[in-house]
Amino acid sequence: MRQSFVGRVVASSIIVLLAFGIAGCNSKQSGGGGGSSSAKSLDGVYHGGMMTLTIKDKKATMDIGGETKTLDYKVEGNKLTIINPKEGDAVFTINDDGTLSGQMGTMSKNANPA
């Protein structure tokens, strides 16, 4: 009898944790930039050093020294991840002032995107 009670408690706990986990998945997480307000606010052209990053139409286009790649991206919290299966992902921190910080420095958004 005691063993079945413990089993029920464990099973109930797992169900509650799964419910909270599902409820915790909100619109701030997006694949390909679609649908979230934070992803839409990222749309634009960012410059930093020899790199230009354009986020538009649910895609990220990176131009580094004349080499251009258009890739998918995702936003999780204040992290922007450019998904590059061949060369590895590029992760940027979305700063409160709208700039992006990554391995290659800080990138600022154009005031008047083309």
N, CA, C and O atoms as CSV, one atom per row, in Angstrom:
chain,resi,resn,atom,element,x,y,z
A,1,MET,N,N,0.816,-1.194,0.000
A,1,MET,CA,C,0.000,0.000,0.000
A,1,MET,C,C,0.862,1.261,0.000
A,1,MET,O,O,0.602,2.196,-0.757
A,2,ARG,N,N,1.876,1.282,0.843
A,2,ARG,CA,C,2.753,2.459,0.936
A,2,ARG,C,C,3.502,2.675,-0.376
A,2,ARG,O,O,3.726,3.813,-0.788
A,3,GLN,N,N,3.889,1.579,-1.032
A,3,GLN,CA,C,4.639,1.688,-2.283
A,3,GLN,C,C,3.774,2.317,-3.379
A,3,GLN,O,O,4.282,3.116,-4.166
A,4,SER,N,N,2.503,1.984,-3.450
A,4,SER,CA,C,1.633,2.560,-4.478
A,4,SER,C,C,1.393,4.047,-4.205
A,4,SER,O,O,1.247,4.831,-5.142
A,5,PHE,N,N,1.350,4.443,-2.909
A,5,PHE,CA,C,1.196,5.852,-2.560
A,5,PHE,C,C,2.404,6.656,-3.019
A,5,PHE,O,O,2.250,7.734,-3.593
A,6,VAL,N,N,3.607,6.140,-2.771
A,6,VAL,CA,C,4.836,6.804,-3.201
A,6,VAL,C,C,4.861,6.921,-4.722
A,6,VAL,O,O,5.242,7.963,-5.255
A,7,GLY,N,N,4.464,5.879,-5.415
A,7,GLY,CA,C,4.413,5.903,-6.876
A,7,GLY,C,C,3.470,6.971,-7.392
A,7,GLY,O,O,3.772,7.646,-8.376
A,8,ARG,N,N,2.318,7.129,-6.730
A,8,ARG,CA,C,1.348,8.157,-7.131
A,8,ARG,C,C,1.912,9.561,-6.897
A,8,ARG,O,O,1.723,10.457,-7.719
A,9,VAL,N,N,2.599,9.740,-5.781
A,9,VAL,CA,C,3.188,11.050,-5.487
A,9,VAL,C,C,4.238,11.403,-6.532
A,9,VAL,O,O,4.278,12.530,-7.025
A,10,VAL,N,N,5.085,10.439,-6.868
A,10,VAL,CA,C,6.128,10.675,-7.875
A,10,VAL,C,C,5.492,10.985,-9.231
A,10,VAL,O,O,5.908,11.921,-9.914
A,11,ALA,N,N,4.490,10.204,-9.618
A,11,ALA,CA,C,3.825,10.423,-10.904
A,11,ALA,C,C,3.145,11.784,-10.932
A,11,ALA,O,O,3.212,12.487,-11.940
A,12,SER,N,N,2.490,12.163,-9.837
A,12,SER,CA,C,1.830,13.470,-9.771
A,12,SER,C,C,2.848,14.604,-9.864
A,12,SER,O,O,2.610,15.612,-10.529
A,13,SER,N,N,3.979,14.428,-9.191
A,13,SER,CA,C,5.027,15.452,-9.239
A,13,SER,C,C,5.549,15.641,-10.648
A,13,SER,O,O,5.765,16.771,-11.086
A,14,ILE,N,N,5.751,14.555,-11.357
A,14,ILE,CA,C,6.235,14.627,-12.740
A,14,ILE,C,C,5.229,15.351,-13.621
A,14,ILE,O,O,5.614,16.176,-14.449
A,15,ILE,N,N,3.952,15.056,-13.453
A,15,ILE,CA,C,2.913,15.708,-14.255
A,15,ILE,C,C,2.887,17.209,-13.982
A,15,ILE,O,O,2.772,18.012,-14.908
A,16,VAL,N,N,2.995,17.587,-12.694
A,16,VAL,CA,C,3.000,19.011,-12.344
A,16,VAL,C,C,4.218,19.707,-12.943
A,16,VAL,O,O,4.093,20.809,-13.478
A,17,LEU,N,N,5.395,19.085,-12.864
A,17,LEU,CA,C,6.602,19.687,-13.432
A,17,LEU,C,C,6.487,19.847,-14.944
A,17,LEU,O,O,6.904,20.866,-15.497
A,18,LEU,N,N,5.921,18.841,-15.615
A,18,LEU,CA,C,5.730,18.949,-17.063
A,18,LEU,C,C,4.764,20.071,-17.404
A,18,LEU,O,O,4.976,20.804,-18.371
A,19,ALA,N,N,3.704,20.209,-16.616
A,19,ALA,CA,C,2.728,21.274,-16.867
A,19,ALA,C,C,3.385,22.644,-16.729
A,19,ALA,O,O,3.160,23.526,-17.557
A,20,PHE,N,N,4.203,22.828,-15.678
A,20,PHE,CA,C,4.906,24.104,-15.512
A,20,PHE,C,C,5.905,24.330,-16.642
A,20,PHE,O,O,6.070,25.457,-17.107
A,21,GLY,N,N,6.567,23.273,-17.083
A,21,GLY,CA,C,7.529,23.400,-18.186
A,21,GLY,C,C,6.858,23.833,-19.468
A,21,GLY,O,O,7.384,24.679,-20.192
A,22,ILE,N,N,5.698,23.262,-19.759
A,22,ILE,CA,C,4.965,23.635,-20.970
A,22,ILE,C,C,4.443,25.058,-20.853
A,22,ILE,O,O,4.516,25.826,-21.812
A,23,ALA,N,N,3.919,25.416,-19.691
A,23,ALA,CA,C,3.413,26.770,-19.479
A,23,ALA,C,C,4.530,27.800,-19.568
A,23,ALA,O,O,4.289,28.946,-19.947
A,24,GLY,N,N,5.759,27.399,-19.220
A,24,GLY,CA,C,6.894,28.310,-19.256
A,24,GLY,C,C,7.388,28.613,-20.649
A,24,GLY,O,O,8.134,29.575,-20.832
A,25,CYS,N,N,7.001,27.833,-21.639
A,25,CYS,CA,C,7.399,28.099,-23.024
A,25,CYS,C,C,6.548,29.244,-23.535
A,25,CYS,O,O,5.368,29.053,-23.828
A,26,ASN,N,N,7.123,30.426,-23.647
A,26,ASN,CA,C,6.343,31.591,-24.041
A,26,ASN,C,C,6.789,32.121,-25.382
A,26,ASN,O,O,7.667,31.549,-26.028
A,27,SER,N,N,6.185,33.213,-25.796
A,27,SER,CA,C,6.453,33.761,-27.128
A,27,SER,C,C,7.814,34.426,-27.244
A,27,SER,O,O,8.197,34.800,-28.352
A,28,LYS,N,N,8.569,34.595,-26.159
A,28,LYS,CA,C,9.895,35.202,-26.270
A,28,LYS,C,C,10.890,34.253,-26.904
A,28,LYS,O,O,11.961,34.678,-27.338
A,29,GLN,N,N,10.553,32.969,-26.965
A,29,GLN,CA,C,11.421,32.014,-27.639
A,29,GLN,C,C,10.851,31.801,-29.022
A,29,GLN,O,O,9.655,31.551,-29.179
A,30,SER,N,N,11.702,31.899,-30.021
A,30,SER,CA,C,11.220,31.713,-31.379
A,30,SER,C,C,12.297,31.094,-32.235
A,30,SER,O,O,13.487,31.348,-32.052
A,31,GLY,N,N,11.869,30.295,-33.155
A,31,GLY,CA,C,12.794,29.739,-34.124
A,31,GLY,C,C,12.671,30.531,-35.403
A,31,GLY,O,O,11.556,30.741,-35.879
A,32,GLY,N,N,13.744,30.969,-35.966
A,32,GLY,CA,C,13.700,31.722,-37.211
A,32,GLY,C,C,13.146,33.120,-37.039
A,32,GLY,O,O,12.816,33.780,-38.025
A,33,GLY,N,N,13.039,33.579,-35.815
A,33,GLY,CA,C,12.607,34.940,-35.581
A,33,GLY,C,C,11.124,35.165,-35.740
A,33,GLY,O,O,10.671,36.304,-35.621
A,34,GLY,N,N,10.340,34.126,-36.005
A,34,GLY,CA,C,8.937,34.333,-36.287
A,34,GLY,C,C,8.073,34.525,-35.067
A,34,GLY,O,O,8.168,33.761,-34.106
A,35,GLY,N,N,7.232,35.537,-35.096
A,35,GLY,CA,C,6.167,35.673,-34.145
A,35,GLY,C,C,6.447,36.415,-32.859
A,35,GLY,O,O,5.486,36.874,-32.242
A,36,SER,N,N,7.615,36.565,-32.420
A,36,SER,CA,C,7.811,37.218,-31.127
A,36,SER,C,C,8.110,38.690,-31.311
A,36,SER,O,O,8.728,39.098,-32.295
A,37,SER,N,N,7.659,39.484,-30.343
A,37,SER,CA,C,7.893,40.921,-30.451
A,37,SER,C,C,9.367,41.254,-30.344
A,37,SER,O,O,9.836,42.200,-30.978
A,38,SER,N,N,10.125,40.472,-29.529
A,38,SER,CA,C,11.557,40.749,-29.416
A,38,SER,C,C,12.275,40.453,-30.724
A,38,SER,O,O,13.225,41.150,-31.081
A,39,ALA,N,N,11.832,39.428,-31.439
A,39,ALA,CA,C,12.457,39.109,-32.722
A,39,ALA,C,C,12.145,40.196,-33.745
A,39,ALA,O,O,13.013,40.576,-34.530
A,40,LYS,N,N,10.905,40.700,-33.740
A,40,LYS,CA,C,10.548,41.755,-34.685
A,40,LYS,C,C,11.334,43.023,-34.401
A,40,LYS,O,O,11.709,43.735,-35.333
A,41,SER,N,N,11.589,43.318,-33.144
A,41,SER,CA,C,12.343,44.529,-32.831
A,41,SER,C,C,13.802,44.390,-33.242
A,41,SER,O,O,14.513,45.390,-33.334
A,42,LEU,N,N,14.258,43.172,-33.490
A,42,LEU,CA,C,15.626,42.956,-33.946
A,42,LEU,C,C,15.798,43.256,-35.426
A,42,LEU,O,O,16.915,43.513,-35.875
A,43,ASP,N,N,14.700,43.229,-36.200
A,43,ASP,CA,C,14.804,43.477,-37.635
A,43,ASP,C,C,15.580,44.762,-37.899
A,43,ASP,O,O,15.304,45.805,-37.307
A,44,GLY,N,N,16.556,44.667,-38.799
A,44,GLY,CA,C,17.350,45.830,-39.166
A,44,GLY,C,C,18.753,45.426,-39.564
A,44,GLY,O,O,19.061,44.243,-39.708
A,45,VAL,N,N,19.598,46.428,-39.739
A,45,VAL,CA,C,20.982,46.225,-40.161
A,45,VAL,C,C,21.901,46.646,-39.021
A,45,VAL,O,O,21.791,47.758,-38.504
A,46,TYR,N,N,22.806,45.757,-38.633
A,46,TYR,CA,C,23.759,46.011,-37.556
A,46,TYR,C,C,25.168,46.035,-38.136
A,46,TYR,O,O,25.507,45.232,-39.005
A,47,HIS,N,N,25.991,46.973,-37.643
A,47,HIS,CA,C,27.375,47.097,-38.106
A,47,HIS,C,C,28.325,47.030,-36.919
A,47,HIS,O,O,28.044,47.549,-35.838
A,48,GLY,N,N,29.451,46.381,-37.150
A,48,GLY,CA,C,30.498,46.339,-36.140
A,48,GLY,C,C,31.774,45.811,-36.766
A,48,GLY,O,O,31.822,44.659,-37.197
A,49,GLY,N,N,32.803,46.634,-36.821
A,49,GLY,CA,C,34.068,46.208,-37.423
A,49,GLY,C,C,33.881,45.839,-38.885
A,49,GLY,O,O,33.316,46.608,-39.662
A,50,MET,N,N,34.360,44.660,-39.252
A,50,MET,CA,C,34.246,44.193,-40.639
A,50,MET,C,C,32.992,43.367,-40.862
A,50,MET,O,O,32.868,42.706,-41.893
A,51,MET,N,N,32.055,43.390,-39.916
A,51,MET,CA,C,30.874,42.550,-40.001
A,51,MET,C,C,29.606,43.374,-40.103
A,51,MET,O,O,29.449,44.390,-39.426
A,52,THR,N,N,28.698,42.915,-40.965
A,52,THR,CA,C,27.355,43.480,-41.063
A,52,THR,C,C,26.365,42.340,-40.890
A,52,THR,O,O,26.510,41.285,-41.507
A,53,LEU,N,N,25.371,42.552,-40.060
A,53,LEU,CA,C,24.337,41.549,-39.812
A,53,LEU,C,C,22.998,42.183,-40.145
A,53,LEU,O,O,22.633,43.216,-39.585
A,54,THR,N,N,22.264,41.551,-41.067
A,54,THR,CA,C,20.939,42.031,-41.443
A,54,THR,C,C,19.916,40.998,-41.008
A,54,THR,O,O,20.005,39.828,-41.382
A,55,ILE,N,N,18.949,41.431,-40.221
A,55,ILE,CA,C,17.873,40.545,-39.788
A,55,ILE,C,C,16.598,41.030,-40.458
A,55,ILE,O,O,16.144,42.150,-40.226
A,56,LYS,N,N,16.025,40.161,-41.301
A,56,LYS,CA,C,14.860,40.532,-42.092
A,56,LYS,C,C,14.181,39.271,-42.592
A,56,LYS,O,O,14.850,38.294,-42.929
A,57,ASP,N,N,12.862,39.287,-42.641
A,57,ASP,CA,C,12.079,38.180,-43.194
A,57,ASP,C,C,12.430,36.837,-42.549
A,57,ASP,O,O,12.565,35.828,-43.241
A,58,LYS,N,N,12.575,36.831,-41.234
A,58,LYS,CA,C,12.844,35.620,-40.445
A,58,LYS,C,C,14.188,34.964,-40.779
A,58,LYS,O,O,14.373,33.775,-40.523
A,59,LYS,N,N,15.118,35.723,-41.344
A,59,LYS,CA,C,16.455,35.229,-41.676
A,59,LYS,C,C,17.499,36.228,-41.204
A,59,LYS,O,O,17.215,37.416,-41.047
A,60,ALA,N,N,18.706,35.733,-40.981
A,60,ALA,CA,C,19.839,36.586,-40.624
A,60,ALA,C,C,20.890,36.448,-41.718
A,60,ALA,O,O,21.313,35.339,-42.042
A,61,THR,N,N,21.307,37.566,-42.281
A,61,THR,CA,C,22.348,37.564,-43.302
A,61,THR,C,C,23.593,38.179,-42.699
A,61,THR,O,O,23.599,39.343,-42.299
A,62,MET,N,N,24.662,37.370,-42.637
A,62,MET,CA,C,25.938,37.822,-42.091
A,62,MET,C,C,26.887,38.105,-43.238
A,62,MET,O,O,27.043,37.285,-44.143
A,63,ASP,N,N,27.519,39.268,-43.199
A,63,ASP,CA,C,28.534,39.630,-44.181
A,63,ASP,C,C,29.805,39.933,-43.396
A,63,ASP,O,O,29.890,40.931,-42.680
A,64,ILE,N,N,30.786,39.054,-43.547
A,64,ILE,CA,C,32.059,39.231,-42.855
A,64,ILE,C,C,33.150,39.346,-43.913
A,64,ILE,O,O,33.480,38.368,-44.583
A,65,GLY,N,N,33.698,40.528,-44.056
A,65,GLY,CA,C,34.771,40.756,-45.018
A,65,GLY,C,C,34.406,40.394,-46.448
A,65,GLY,O,O,35.255,39.921,-47.203
A,66,GLY,N,N,33.150,40.609,-46.828
A,66,GLY,CA,C,32.717,40.326,-48.195
A,66,GLY,C,C,32.137,38.936,-48.397
A,66,GLY,O,O,31.584,38.665,-49.463
A,67,GLU,N,N,32.241,38.045,-47.419
A,67,GLU,CA,C,31.638,36.709,-47.509
A,67,GLU,C,C,30.267,36.761,-46.844
A,67,GLU,O,O,30.153,37.050,-45.653
A,68,THR,N,N,29.220,36.476,-47.636
A,68,THR,CA,C,27.846,36.610,-47.157
A,68,THR,C,C,27.183,35.245,-47.010
A,68,THR,O,O,27.303,34.375,-47.872
A,69,LYS,N,N,26.475,35.085,-45.883
A,69,LYS,CA,C,25.710,33.863,-45.626
A,69,LYS,C,C,24.360,34.248,-45.060
A,69,LYS,O,O,24.276,35.093,-44.169
A,70,THR,N,N,23.293,33.630,-45.575
A,70,THR,CA,C,21.954,33.822,-45.033
A,70,THR,C,C,21.577,32.567,-44.261
A,70,THR,O,O,21.593,31.461,-44.801
A,71,LEU,N,N,21.233,32.758,-42.977
A,71,LEU,CA,C,21.021,31.640,-42.062
A,71,LEU,C,C,19.764,31.863,-41.221
A,71,LEU,O,O,19.243,32.975,-41.135
A,72,ASP,N,N,19.295,30.784,-40.607
A,72,ASP,CA,C,18.203,30.884,-39.647
A,72,ASP,C,C,18.750,31.406,-38.330
A,72,ASP,O,O,19.958,31.385,-38.094
A,73,TYR,N,N,17.857,31.872,-37.480
A,73,TYR,CA,C,18.267,32.309,-36.149
A,73,TYR,C,C,17.168,32.004,-35.152
A,73,TYR,O,O,16.031,31.718,-35.524
A,74,LYS,N,N,17.526,32.070,-33.877
A,74,LYS,CA,C,16.533,31.928,-32.816
A,74,LYS,C,C,16.856,32.930,-31.718
A,74,LYS,O,O,18.005,33.336,-31.541
A,75,VAL,N,N,15.822,33.319,-30.986
A,75,VAL,CA,C,15.968,34.234,-29.867
A,75,VAL,C,C,15.466,33.523,-28.623
A,75,VAL,O,O,14.338,33.032,-28.585
A,76,GLU,N,N,16.319,33.474,-27.606
A,76,GLU,CA,C,15.950,32.902,-26.319
A,76,GLU,C,C,16.371,33.893,-25.239
A,76,GLU,O,O,17.559,34.066,-24.967
A,77,GLY,N,N,15.391,34.534,-24.637
A,77,GLY,CA,C,15.703,35.555,-23.637
A,77,GLY,C,C,16.449,36.701,-24.292
A,77,GLY,O,O,15.960,37.300,-25.250
A,78,ASN,N,N,17.645,37.011,-23.772
A,78,ASN,CA,C,18.441,38.092,-24.359
A,78,ASN,C,C,19.572,37.550,-25.235
A,78,ASN,O,O,20.571,38.235,-25.453
A,79,LYS,N,N,19.417,36.328,-25.733
A,79,LYS,CA,C,20.431,35.708,-26.603
A,79,LYS,C,C,19.884,35.534,-28.014
A,79,LYS,O,O,18.795,34.993,-28.210
A,80,LEU,N,N,20.648,35.996,-28.984
A,80,LEU,CA,C,20.368,35.797,-30.404
A,80,LEU,C,C,21.374,34.780,-30.904
A,80,LEU,O,O,22.582,35.001,-30.811
A,81,THR,N,N,20.890,33.674,-31.431
A,81,THR,CA,C,21.777,32.628,-31.956
A,81,THR,C,C,21.568,32.507,-33.451
A,81,THR,O,O,20.473,32.189,-33.913
A,82,ILE,N,N,22.635,32.767,-34.210
A,82,ILE,CA,C,22.625,32.562,-35.659
A,82,ILE,C,C,23.022,31.105,-35.863
A,82,ILE,O,O,24.113,30.690,-35.471
A,83,ILE,N,N,22.134,30.335,-36.476
A,83,ILE,CA,C,22.333,28.891,-36.597
A,83,ILE,C,C,23.116,28.577,-37.868
A,83,ILE,O,O,22.639,28.792,-38.982
A,84,ASN,N,N,24.334,28.061,-37.673
A,84,ASN,CA,C,25.216,27.713,-38.783
A,84,ASN,C,C,25.701,26.276,-38.589
A,84,ASN,O,O,26.707,26.044,-37.920
A,85,PRO,N,N,24.984,25.310,-39.176
A,85,PRO,CA,C,25.332,23.899,-38.961
A,85,PRO,C,C,26.730,23.517,-39.452
A,85,PRO,O,O,27.336,22.589,-38.915
A,86,LYS,N,N,27.247,24.213,-40.460
A,86,LYS,CA,C,28.539,23.849,-41.029
A,86,LYS,C,C,29.715,24.394,-40.221
A,86,LYS,O,O,30.709,23.693,-40.031
A,87,GLU,N,N,29.616,25.632,-39.745
A,87,GLU,CA,C,30.755,26.286,-39.098
A,87,GLU,C,C,30.538,26.571,-37.618
A,87,GLU,O,O,31.429,27.097,-36.953
A,88,GLY,N,N,29.380,26.233,-37.105
A,88,GLY,CA,C,29.077,26.497,-35.701
A,88,GLY,C,C,28.250,27.762,-35.540
A,88,GLY,O,O,28.354,28.698,-36.333
A,89,ASP,N,N,27.435,27.773,-34.506
A,89,ASP,CA,C,26.532,28.890,-34.254
A,89,ASP,C,C,27.283,30.124,-33.754
A,89,ASP,O,O,28.336,30.020,-33.125
A,90,ALA,N,N,26.720,31.279,-34.046
A,90,ALA,CA,C,27.227,32.549,-33.518
A,90,ALA,C,C,26.193,33.057,-32.522
A,90,ALA,O,O,25.019,33.207,-32.861
A,91,VAL,N,N,26.627,33.322,-31.299
A,91,VAL,CA,C,25.715,33.756,-30.242
A,91,VAL,C,C,26.011,35.210,-29.889
A,91,VAL,O,O,27.161,35.582,-29.657
A,92,PHE,N,N,24.966,36.023,-29.849
A,92,PHE,CA,C,25.068,37.428,-29.498
A,92,PHE,C,C,24.185,37.701,-28.294
A,92,PHE,O,O,23.131,37.086,-28.135
A,93,THR,N,N,24.615,38.618,-27.455
A,93,THR,CA,C,23.783,39.098,-26.358
A,93,THR,C,C,23.053,40.337,-26.852
A,93,THR,O,O,23.664,41.254,-27.400
A,94,ILE,N,N,21.735,40.354,-26.653
A,94,ILE,CA,C,20.930,41.518,-27.018
A,94,ILE,C,C,20.968,42.460,-25.822
A,94,ILE,O,O,20.367,42.181,-24.784
A,95,ASN,N,N,21.669,43.565,-25.968
A,95,ASN,CA,C,21.828,44.521,-24.875
A,95,ASN,C,C,20.598,45.416,-24.732
A,95,ASN,O,O,19.821,45.573,-25.674
A,96,ASP,N,N,20.434,45.989,-23.566
A,96,ASP,CA,C,19.284,46.856,-23.294
A,96,ASP,C,C,19.217,48.057,-24.228
A,96,ASP,O,O,18.129,48.564,-24.500
A,97,ASP,N,N,20.360,48.519,-24.721
A,97,ASP,CA,C,20.383,49.687,-25.613
A,97,ASP,C,C,20.161,49.320,-27.082
A,97,ASP,O,O,20.233,50.187,-27.953
A,98,GLY,N,N,19.886,48.015,-27.369
A,98,GLY,CA,C,19.614,47.586,-28.732
A,98,GLY,C,C,20.830,47.110,-29.495
A,98,GLY,O,O,20.697,46.625,-30.619
A,99,THR,N,N,22.014,47.236,-28.915
A,99,THR,CA,C,23.220,46.727,-29.572
A,99,THR,C,C,23.315,45.223,-29.356
A,99,THR,O,O,22.647,44.663,-28.486
A,100,LEU,N,N,24.153,44.580,-30.159
A,100,LEU,CA,C,24.425,43.146,-30.047
A,100,LEU,C,C,25.896,42.960,-29.693
A,100,LEU,O,O,26.767,43.549,-30.333
A,101,SER,N,N,26.175,42.154,-28.689
A,101,SER,CA,C,27.560,41.872,-28.304
A,101,SER,C,C,27.868,40.412,-28.584
A,101,SER,O,O,27.089,39.520,-28.246
A,102,GLY,N,N,29.028,40.181,-29.212
A,102,GLY,CA,C,29.453,38.824,-29.520
A,102,GLY,C,C,30.958,38.724,-29.512
A,102,GLY,O,O,31.647,39.620,-29.024
A,103,GLN,N,N,31.476,37.618,-30.058
A,103,GLN,CA,C,32.919,37.372,-30.075
A,103,GLN,C,C,33.678,38.443,-30.848
A,103,GLN,O,O,34.833,38.733,-30.538
A,104,MET,N,N,33.038,39.028,-31.845
A,104,MET,CA,C,33.713,40.011,-32.687
A,104,MET,C,C,33.462,41.437,-32.227
A,104,MET,O,O,33.753,42.376,-32.968
A,105,GLY,N,N,32.928,41.626,-31.020
A,105,GLY,CA,C,32.690,42.958,-30.495
A,105,GLY,C,C,31.224,43.310,-30.443
A,105,GLY,O,O,30.355,42.438,-30.473
A,106,THR,N,N,30.958,44.614,-30.362
A,106,THR,CA,C,29.588,45.115,-30.256
A,106,THR,C,C,29.135,45.684,-31.592
A,106,THR,O,O,29.874,46.400,-32.269
A,107,MET,N,N,27.902,45.347,-31.953
A,107,MET,CA,C,27.335,45.809,-33.213
A,107,MET,C,C,26.165,46.759,-32.920
A,107,MET,O,O,25.324,46.486,-32.064
A,108,SER,N,N,26.133,47.876,-33.648
A,108,SER,CA,C,25.063,48.864,-33.483
A,108,SER,C,C,24.105,48.781,-34.653
A,108,SER,O,O,24.504,48.501,-35.783
A,109,LYS,N,N,22.829,49.030,-34.368
A,109,LYS,CA,C,21.797,48.996,-35.390
A,109,LYS,C,C,21.764,50.326,-36.125
A,109,LYS,O,O,21.869,51.394,-35.521
A,110,ASN,N,N,21.614,50.237,-37.457
A,110,ASN,CA,C,21.469,51.436,-38.287
A,110,ASN,C,C,20.235,52.206,-37.877
A,110,ASN,O,O,19.192,51.601,-37.629
A,111,ALA,N,N,20.318,53.506,-37.800
A,111,ALA,CA,C,19.172,54.342,-37.493
A,111,ALA,C,C,18.193,54.367,-38.659
A,111,ALA,O,O,16.981,54.412,-38.447
A,112,ASN,N,N,18.702,54.339,-39.885
A,112,ASN,CA,C,17.877,54.373,-41.095
A,112,ASN,C,C,18.227,53.191,-41.989
A,112,ASN,O,O,19.008,53.342,-42.928
A,113,PRO,N,N,17.649,51.986,-41.706
A,113,PRO,CA,C,17.996,50.827,-42.531
A,113,PRO,C,C,17.587,51.015,-43.984
A,113,PRO,O,O,16.579,51.652,-44.292
A,114,ALA,N,N,18.400,50.442,-44.868
A,114,ALA,CA,C,18.143,50.588,-46.309
A,114,ALA,C,C,17.060,49.648,-46.762
A,114,ALA,O,O,16.711,49.632,-47.942
